[in-house]
Amino acid sequence: MNERLDIVNGSLTLCGVDDFRDTLKKEHTVVTLCRYKPKWTSTDSNERHHYYFRAHNTDPAIWGHAVQLVVDLIYKGKHVLLHCVHGRDRTGGVAYAVIKKIFPSFAHDDIRNLMARVMRPAMEEEWSTILDERQEFYNEILQELNNDYLN
């Protein structure tokens, strides 16, 4: 079961394509980070945003756009369902940066544990490695967002 993280008036829930239908609720605003838009979009009336980039893209600005989209939606009171194909690389990276941006005092280990043990336990093993290996890159994404905000 994927637990949502309540933030301000909105929330963040994570999933992949395999558990998308079981996770989707009528209140969700869906942010898809997949190459192709889901084929079942006509079966619900959820607000949707589609943004695609490759999982191993190394341009912090591209990732930052997705992070800012999710942050803005949450601050507008939206309950965001964030997903990519596996709900691992893009979803994990964007979610990590969103949480760190909204809660800058959270330590890396706290974010990883929150994501892997509470928000999406199916990814605990993968995220115990991926989030640690990419922590420096996620910090670059956040720095890019901060630079954009200052300019």
C-alpha positions as semicolon CSV with decimal commas, in nm:
position;residue;x (nm);y (nm);z (nm)
1;M;0,000;0,000;0,000
2;N;0,137;0,341;-0,099
3;E;0,087;0,603;0,170
4;R;0,048;0,968;0,087
5;L;0,254;1,243;0,245
6;D;0,029;1,530;0,354
7;I;0,191;1,866;0,284
8;V;0,029;2,202;0,354
9;N;-0,318;2,162;0,200
10;G;-0,209;1,907;-0,060
11;S;-0,032;1,574;-0,060
12;L;0,210;1,354;-0,251
13;T;0,153;0,988;-0,341
14;L;0,395;0,775;-0,545
15;C;0,343;0,476;-0,772
16;G;0,445;0,312;-1,099
17;V;0,238;0,189;-1,390
18;D;0,184;-0,153;-1,231
19;D;0,011;-0,014;-0,922
20;F;-0,131;0,303;-1,080
21;R;-0,493;0,189;-1,105
22;D;-0,491;0,058;-0,747
23;T;-0,338;0,382;-0,617
24;L;-0,540;0,637;-0,817
25;K;-0,814;0,815;-0,623
26;K;-1,071;1,062;-0,754
27;E;-0,903;1,352;-0,570
28;H;-0,562;1,293;-0,735
29;T;-0,398;1,532;-0,975
30;V;-0,183;1,297;-1,183
31;V;0,172;1,391;-1,280
32;T;0,307;1,141;-1,532
33;L;0,681;1,129;-1,602
34;C;0,654;0,859;-1,868
35;R;0,738;0,868;-2,236
36;Y;0,384;0,780;-2,335
37;K;0,066;0,912;-2,182
38;P;-0,138;0,639;-2,010
39;K;-0,395;0,477;-2,238
40;W;-0,666;0,464;-1,973
41;T;-0,703;0,842;-1,923
42;S;-1,057;0,833;-2,060
43;T;-1,172;0,609;-1,773
44;D;-1,144;0,881;-1,507
45;S;-1,183;1,257;-1,473
46;N;-0,859;1,334;-1,290
47;E;-0,660;1,647;-1,371
48;R;-0,342;1,538;-1,550
49;H;0,002;1,679;-1,623
50;H;0,247;1,497;-1,847
51;Y;0,620;1,563;-1,842
52;Y;0,879;1,332;-1,986
53;F;1,256;1,307;-1,961
54;R;1,486;1,006;-1,955
55;A;1,549;0,852;-1,614
56;H;1,925;0,905;-1,635
57;N;1,912;1,257;-1,779
58;T;2,185;1,463;-1,610
59;D;2,045;1,812;-1,671
60;P;1,926;1,948;-1,334
61;A;1,708;2,209;-1,507
62;I;1,498;1,940;-1,676
63;W;1,443;1,758;-1,348
64;G;1,384;2,091;-1,174
65;H;1,093;2,170;-1,404
66;A;0,915;1,852;-1,293
67;V;0,999;1,921;-0,927
68;Q;0,863;2,276;-0,947
69;L;0,545;2,152;-1,119
70;V;0,477;1,910;-0,833
71;V;0,564;2,166;-0,563
72;D;0,335;2,426;-0,722
73;L;0,047;2,178;-0,745
74;I;0,088;2,076;-0,380
75;Y;0,097;2,440;-0,266
76;K;-0,226;2,493;-0,462
77;G;-0,383;2,225;-0,242
78;K;-0,370;1,944;-0,498
79;H;-0,328;1,580;-0,399
80;V;-0,055;1,478;-0,644
81;L;-0,013;1,122;-0,767
82;L;0,339;1,115;-0,912
83;H;0,443;0,823;-1,131
84;C;0,666;0,700;-1,408
85;V;0,690;0,353;-1,558
86;H;0,846;0,173;-1,260
87;G;0,790;0,446;-1,000
88;R;1,160;0,422;-0,921
89;D;1,409;0,653;-1,095
90;R;1,219;0,961;-1,215
91;T;0,947;0,927;-0,952
92;G;1,204;0,870;-0,677
93;G;1,427;1,158;-0,783
94;V;1,147;1,408;-0,829
95;A;0,980;1,301;-0,504
96;Y;1,309;1,328;-0,315
97;A;1,370;1,681;-0,445
98;V;1,007;1,785;-0,379
99;I;1,026;1,671;-0,018
100;K;1,367;1,835;0,035
101;K;1,244;2,161;-0,124
102;I;0,935;2,176;0,094
103;F;1,111;2,050;0,407
104;P;1,473;2,174;0,376
105;S;1,558;2,069;0,731
106;F;1,489;1,701;0,656
107;A;1,811;1,499;0,642
108;H;1,885;1,268;0,349
109;D;1,831;0,952;0,556
110;D;1,497;1,081;0,684
111;I;1,371;1,148;0,330
112;R;1,493;0,811;0,203
113;N;1,328;0,629;0,494
114;L;1,004;0,824;0,454
115;M;0,989;0,744;0,084
116;A;1,099;0,380;0,106
117;R;0,929;0,267;0,424
118;V;0,615;0,478;0,432
119;M;0,530;0,625;0,093
120;R;0,628;0,334;-0,135
121;P;0,757;0,025;0,049
122;A;0,782;-0,173;-0,276
123;M;1,083;0,044;-0,364
124;E;1,267;0,014;-0,031
125;E;1,545;-0,205;-0,166
126;E;1,599;-0,003;-0,484
127;W;1,579;0,334;-0,311
128;S;1,825;0,230;-0,042
129;T;2,082;0,235;-0,324
130;I;1,946;0,479;-0,585
131;L;1,874;0,768;-0,349
132;D;2,215;0,741;-0,186
133;E;2,399;0,719;-0,519
134;R;2,213;1,018;-0,665
135;Q;2,196;1,241;-0,358
136;E;2,455;1,481;-0,497
137;F;2,261;1,513;-0,824
138;Y;1,935;1,578;-0,636
139;N;2,115;1,857;-0,451
140;E;2,218;2,000;-0,790
141;I;1,852;2,000;-0,894
142;L;1,759;2,192;-0,581
143;Q;2,045;2,436;-0,633
144;E;1,925;2,496;-0,990
145;L;1,574;2,567;-0,859
146;N;1,713;2,808;-0,599
147;N;1,919;2,985;-0,867
148;D;1,612;3,021;-1,088
149;Y;1,417;3,162;-0,797
150;L;1,688;3,420;-0,723
151;N;1,711;3,536;-1,087
